[in-house]
Structures are given as C-alpha cells and as structure tokens.
Amino acid sequence: MESQNMTVHQELDSIMGTSTRIPHLLSAEGFPEWKYQMEKYIKMKDFKIWHNILKGPVRITITLEKGSIVDKDFANYTDEDFEKIKEQEKALATLTMDLSPEIAQGFREYDSAKALWEALIDVHKGNEDMKQSRQDMLRKKFDMFYLILGESLEAQLQRFITLTTEMSYASISMPRSKINKKLLNSLLKSWDMNVSIIKKTKDLN
C-alpha cells in the first residue's frame, strides 16, 4: 500500500508540479489547472521566461546610416545579442518540455514561447460544445467519486481537491454543502461515526 501511495504522489507531482519539478500537461482535460500551475511555476523559477512568453521574441537589429532598421547579421552578434537569443530559446524549451509527447506533436510548428503559449490556449479553451462536454464529464466524475482500494486518506483528499478545482475552472457551480457531503460519503466505513456527527451540523458549508 505504501508503494501504491508513493505512486499516486508521484503522479500528482508530475501533473501539478513542485517547487523543483515543472508541471506537465498530459491531457486536454487538465489544461485549466496546468495553465494556472505553469504560470505560477515560471514566475517563481525565472520571471524573465514569463516576460518572454508575454512579450515574444526580440528582433536583433541594427540601424543603418539612413535610419532604416534591418536584421543584424548573425556573424556580428554581440554577447548581449546571444544572451537575448538564449533567453528566448530557454522560454520555448520550458514550455515544450512540459507537454506530453502526444500533445507536443501538434505544436511543433511554433518557434517562439509566445506563439506556443497562445496556440495552447486557443486550442484548449474549446468551443461551447467542448465546454459542455467537459462539464458533463466532470459532473459524472464527481457523481462517481469513491475511495480506491488501498488508497490513503491523504491521496483520496488530493484527488477530490483536484477534481473540485477542475470543476471550478470549468465554471461548474455547486453548493459547498453538496461537495462536503460527497466527500463524507466516500470515506471508509471506519469513519461512519465521525461522518454521522458531522452531518448533524447545522451548516455543512
């Protein structure tokens, strides 16, 4: 059971990320939470990367005598120019490395972090039919939520929090009392006495 719990934690760390590990986008369903976690992770690790994602690549240019601006010849790049290119490549690599191979395959055409970030948002925000389908899927997952055999209480709570967070991002509004009841009803039978006492409270919110 300890090994199973460790596996659950590792999977959650891979998806949600940690202070030292980048969050991964494994499926379209997890995009809203990934987007939130990824933004926080990048800002924490290196704000220059986030700035590059928002502003896009910097054009390396020179101004000619007549005032016209042209791209600088690569052979004439300075150390400062190369540092700008390095930051741009670092930003693109950071976004690319956190995509699953299946997802990354559809976004190989984008050669800047800004273009890739915007494309990911455009593709995954979906149309109204996709949004409705996602809401239906999340409601079904909520209705069918239960304890997995051998799962620790901590792992179960983490799964439940992840699910309700995804529901919130999908604009699913649900009374807090209903959410709390669902969690209570999914606990082990050894918690029955505690659950019974909790349910008698005047305000399950």
C-alpha positions as a printed NumPy array, in Angstrom:
array([[  0.   ,   0.   ,   0.   ],
       [  2.9  ,   2.323,   0.779],
       [  4.254,   1.702,  -2.714],
       [  0.824,   2.483,  -4.214],
       [  0.556,   5.717,  -2.224],
       [  4.013,   6.72 ,  -3.378],
       [  2.974,   6.13 ,  -6.984],
       [ -0.126,   8.301,  -6.502],
       [  2.007,  11.104,  -5.062],
       [  4.493,  10.844,  -7.914],
       [  1.697,  11.073, -10.472],
       [  0.228,  14.116,  -8.741],
       [  3.649,  15.777,  -8.515],
       [  4.134,  15.17 , -12.229],
       [  0.819,  16.804, -13.099],
       [  0.72 ,  19.62 , -10.537],
       [  4.448,  20.252, -10.312],
       [  6.527,  21.127,  -7.256],
       [  8.986,  23.886,  -6.379],
       [ 11.689,  21.912,  -8.206],
       [  9.655,  19.998, -10.799],
       [  7.802,  21.515, -13.729],
       [  4.054,  20.691, -14.038],
       [  3.127,  18.548, -17.053],
       [  0.211,  18.829, -19.443],
       [ -0.901,  15.245, -20.008],
       [ -4.383,  15.758, -21.424],
       [ -6.777,  18.427, -22.669],
       [ -8.959,  17.891, -19.58 ],
       [ -6.142,  19.054, -17.318],
       [ -5.348,  22.227, -19.27 ],
       [ -7.044,  24.832, -16.996],
       [ -5.195,  23.621, -13.893],
       [ -1.942,  23.161, -15.833],
       [ -2.141,  26.731, -17.164],
       [ -2.587,  28.08 , -13.647],
       [  0.208,  25.953, -12.174],
       [  2.565,  26.614, -15.09 ],
       [  2.243,  30.378, -14.788],
       [  2.994,  30.232, -11.061],
       [  5.929,  27.863, -11.59 ],
       [  7.571,  30.007, -14.295],
       [  7.195,  33.232, -12.311],
       [  8.791,  31.545,  -9.311],
       [ 11.683,  29.962, -11.221],
       [ 12.621,  32.762, -13.62 ],
       [ 10.461,  35.802, -14.276],
       [ 12.448,  36.532, -17.462],
       [ 10.895,  33.442, -19.01 ],
       [  7.39 ,  34.66 , -18.212],
       [  8.233,  38.096, -19.631],
       [  9.456,  36.415, -22.818],
       [  6.236,  34.398, -23.101],
       [  4.125,  37.55 , -22.817],
       [  6.252,  39.85 , -24.996],
       [  7.548,  37.41 , -27.577],
       [ 10.978,  37.138, -29.193],
       [ 13.17 ,  40.211, -29.517],
       [ 14.299,  41.114, -33.013],
       [ 18.09 ,  41.595, -33.212],
       [ 18.586,  44.628, -35.471],
       [ 20.938,  47.436, -36.438],
       [ 20.145,  50.96 , -37.632],
       [ 21.756,  51.984, -40.913],
       [ 23.077,  55.461, -41.68 ],
       [ 19.865,  56.471, -43.456],
       [ 17.837,  55.468, -40.402],
       [ 16.399,  52.234, -41.727],
       [ 16.34 ,  49.237, -39.387],
       [ 17.428,  45.815, -40.62 ],
       [ 18.158,  42.451, -39.05 ],
       [ 21.705,  42.158, -37.8  ],
       [ 23.956,  39.63 , -39.477],
       [ 24.413,  36.594, -37.25 ],
       [ 28.193,  36.89 , -37.589],
       [ 28.03 ,  40.314, -35.915],
       [ 26.032,  39.26 , -32.868],
       [ 27.411,  40.529, -29.566],
       [ 27.401,  38.639, -26.265],
       [ 24.335,  40.677, -25.313],
       [ 22.573,  39.613, -28.512],
       [ 23.345,  35.955, -27.859],
       [ 22.026,  36.328, -24.3  ],
       [ 18.694,  37.565, -25.686],
       [ 18.523,  34.577, -28.029],
       [ 19.39 ,  32.28 , -25.157],
       [ 16.514,  33.644, -23.055],
       [ 14.097,  33.149, -25.958],
       [ 15.203,  29.547, -26.505],
       [ 15.028,  28.878, -22.768],
       [ 11.43 ,  30.104, -22.637],
       [ 10.421,  27.944, -25.619],
       [ 12.194,  24.89 , -24.184],
       [ 10.489,  25.374, -20.799],
       [  7.043,  25.263, -22.394],
       [  7.889,  22.45 , -24.794],
       [  9.369,  20.131, -22.16 ],
       [  6.231,  20.172, -20.012],
       [  3.969,  18.856, -22.794],
       [  3.301,  15.154, -23.188],
       [  4.667,  13.721, -26.477],
       [  1.119,  13.313, -27.797],
       [  0.286,  16.985, -27.195],
       [  3.694,  18.349, -28.223],
       [  3.393,  16.651, -31.61 ],
       [  0.589,  19.002, -32.61 ],
       [  2.516,  22.173, -31.72 ],
       [  5.935,  21.668, -33.304],
       [  5.374,  24.438, -35.847],
       [  5.634,  27.183, -33.219],
       [  9.129,  28.62 , -32.86 ],
       [  8.611,  31.082, -30.021],
       [  7.323,  30.718, -26.46 ],
       [  4.7  ,  33.435, -27.008],
       [  3.308,  31.771, -30.139],
       [  3.248,  28.343, -28.458],
       [  1.557,  29.648, -25.294],
       [ -1.146,  31.453, -27.259],
       [ -1.717,  28.418, -29.504],
       [ -2.127,  26.133, -26.489],
       [ -4.726,  28.488, -25.023],
       [ -6.615,  28.827, -28.303],
       [ -6.766,  25.078, -28.879],
       [ -7.703,  24.028, -25.368],
       [-10.22 ,  26.697, -24.449],
       [-12.541,  24.991, -26.932],
       [-15.923,  25.95 , -28.296],
       [-19.218,  25.816, -26.421],
       [-19.87 ,  22.183, -27.326],
       [-16.441,  21.179, -25.963],
       [-17.034,  23.182, -22.791],
       [-20.396,  21.487, -22.257],
       [-18.863,  18.075, -22.89 ],
       [-16.116,  18.772, -20.352],
       [-18.653,  19.925, -17.76 ],
       [-20.709,  16.754, -18.278],
       [-17.588,  14.621, -17.901],
       [-16.548,  16.369, -14.674],
       [-20.044,  16.095, -13.168],
       [-20.008,  12.37 , -13.934],
       [-16.591,  12.001, -12.279],
       [-17.938,  13.854,  -9.244],
       [-21.049,  11.664,  -9.007],
       [-18.92 ,   8.505,  -9.28 ],
       [-16.159,   9.622,  -6.903],
       [-15.224,   6.886,  -4.435],
       [-12.337,   5.566,  -2.371],
       [ -9.825,   3.456,  -4.293],
       [ -8.938,   0.21 ,  -2.541],
       [ -5.692,   0.625,  -0.608],
       [ -5.642,   4.4  ,  -1.085],
       [ -4.607,   6.588,   1.848],
       [ -6.9  ,   9.328,   3.149],
       [ -4.337,  11.92 ,   2.072],
       [ -4.283,  10.62 ,  -1.512],
       [ -8.085,  10.47 ,  -1.614],
       [ -8.366,  14.072,  -0.407],
       [ -5.837,  15.198,  -3.008],
       [ -7.829,  13.511,  -5.786],
       [-11.004,  15.143,  -4.542],
       [ -9.405,  18.598,  -4.325],
       [ -8.01 ,  18.216,  -7.837],
       [-11.446,  17.221,  -9.156],
       [-13.313,  20.083,  -7.475],
       [-10.638,  22.543,  -8.665],
       [-11.122,  21.347, -12.25 ],
       [-14.886,  21.766, -11.802],
       [-14.37 ,  25.324, -10.639],
       [-12.206,  26.123, -13.671],
       [-14.904,  24.591, -15.9  ],
       [-17.442,  27.04 , -14.412],
       [-19.41 ,  24.336, -12.615],
       [-21.213,  25.913,  -9.684],
       [-22.163,  23.612,  -6.841],
       [-23.174,  24.271,  -3.21 ],
       [-20.326,  23.713,  -0.767],
       [-22.644,  21.547,   1.349],
       [-23.144,  19.148,  -1.579],
       [-19.389,  18.936,  -2.142],
       [-18.77 ,  18.253,   1.532],
       [-21.458,  15.555,   1.634],
       [-19.938,  13.843,  -1.376],
       [-16.544,  13.668,   0.296],
       [-18.017,  12.434,   3.569],
       [-19.988,   9.686,   1.801],
       [-16.861,   8.446,   0.04 ],
       [-14.839,   7.884,   3.227],
       [-14.074,   4.455,   4.69 ],
       [-16.706,   2.816,   6.916],
       [-14.361,   3.306,   9.857],
       [-15.256,   6.991,   9.581],
       [-19.024,   6.36 ,   9.798],
       [-19.368,   7.638,  13.363],
       [-17.444,  10.812,  12.583],
       [-19.416,  11.317,   9.382],
       [-22.706,  10.883,  11.203],
       [-21.731,  13.56 ,  13.75 ],
       [-20.534,  15.958,  11.067],
       [-23.733,  15.57 ,   9.02 ],
       [-25.796,  16.644,  12.017],
       [-24.168,  20.076,  11.995],
       [-26.446,  22.991,  11.2  ],
       [-24.229,  24.251,   8.411],
       [-22.362,  21.73 ,   6.247],
       [-20.818,  24.612,   4.303]])
